[in-house]
Amino acid sequence: MFWIIALIILGLFLLVVEFFMIPGITIAGIGGFLLIIYAVISAYTQYGTVFGHITLLFTALASVATLVISLRARTWKRVTLENSIDSKAVVDLDNTIHPGDEGVTISRLAPAGKAQINGLVVEVTTLGELVNPNTPVEVIKVESSKIIVKPK
């Protein structure tokens, strides 16, 4: 009797892992279903019809309870990371770099690379030509996060 309950609990645990932590159909989900089915069938064959029905009812109620507990927000707050990222990946360059500004390439522009313009090291793009390092460049166009340059 202990093994039947243990198999059902292990099967439910594997199903929770499958549904919420491992995407797709994996061994955890298939194994969980097979363990639960094996436990219910074992209850019918070893202990008879009445105990099999009780086991089936218990398994259905435990499945619903596990699903309800798993879907509660407080359950996952204990497990999830709650740090928030409030930094920006792209610096607003509209006020610091303007068309006509000059700079020097730091890396090879093929066609993108790094350049130092107005004391800032920024990612720049050319219009298709390759530019070697330490080459003077001039800013042609500045979009929100994209700087287009040409060699001088």
ZIWO-V411293 format. One record per pair of residues at least 6 apart in sequence whose ideal C-beta (glycine too) atoms are under 8 Angstrom apart, sorted by the first residue. I is the first residue (numbers start at 1). GAP is how many residues later the second one is. Records with the same first field share a line. If there is no record, write none. Layout:
I: GAP + GAP
This chain:
1: 46
3: 36 + 39
4: 35 + 38 + 39 + 42 + 51
5: 34
7: 28 + 29 + 31 + 32 + 35
8: 27 + 28 + 31 + 32 + 47 + 50 + 51 + 54
9: 53
10: 22 + 25
11: 20 + 21 + 22 + 23 + 24 + 25 + 28
12: 20 + 24 + 50 + 51 + 54
13: 19
14: 14 + 15 + 17 + 18 + 21
15: 13 + 14 + 17 + 18 + 21 + 48 + 51
16: 50 + 54
17: 11 + 15
18: 7 + 8 + 10 + 11 + 14
19: 10 + 51
20: 50 + 56
22: 6 + 7
36: 23 + 27
39: 16 + 20
40: 12 + 15 + 16 + 19
43: 8 + 9 + 11 + 12 + 13
44: 7 + 8 + 11
45: 7
47: 8
69: 6
90: 54 + 55
91: 31 + 54
92: 52
93: 27 + 29 + 49 + 51 + 52 + 54
94: 48 + 50
96: 22 + 24
97: 20 + 21 + 23 + 25 + 42 + 45 + 50
98: 41 + 44
99: 40 + 41 + 42 + 43
100: 38 + 39
101: 16 + 17 + 37 + 38
102: 15 + 34 + 35 + 36 + 37 + 50
103: 12 + 13 + 14 + 15 + 33 + 34 + 36 + 46
104: 11 + 12 + 30 + 31 + 32 + 33
105: 8 + 9 + 10 + 19 + 26 + 27 + 28 + 29 + 30 + 32
106: 7 + 8 + 9 + 10 + 15 + 27
107: 6 + 7 + 26
108: 22 + 23 + 24 + 25
109: 6 + 15 + 16 + 17 + 21 + 22 + 28 + 40
110: 20 + 21
111: 14 + 15 + 16 + 17 + 18 + 19
112: 11 + 12 + 13 + 14
113: 10 + 11 + 18
114: 7 + 8 + 9 + 10
115: 6 + 7 + 9 + 22 + 32 + 34
116: 6
117: 7 + 20 + 22 + 30 + 32
122: 25
123: 24
124: 13 + 23 + 24 + 25
125: 21 + 22 + 23 + 24
126: 22 + 23 + 24 + 25
127: 13 + 21 + 23
129: 21 + 22
131: 6 + 18 + 20
135: 16 + 17
136: 15 + 16
137: 12 + 13 + 14 + 15
138: 11 + 12 + 13 + 14
139: 8 + 9 + 10
140: 8 + 9 + 10
141: 6 + 7
142: 6
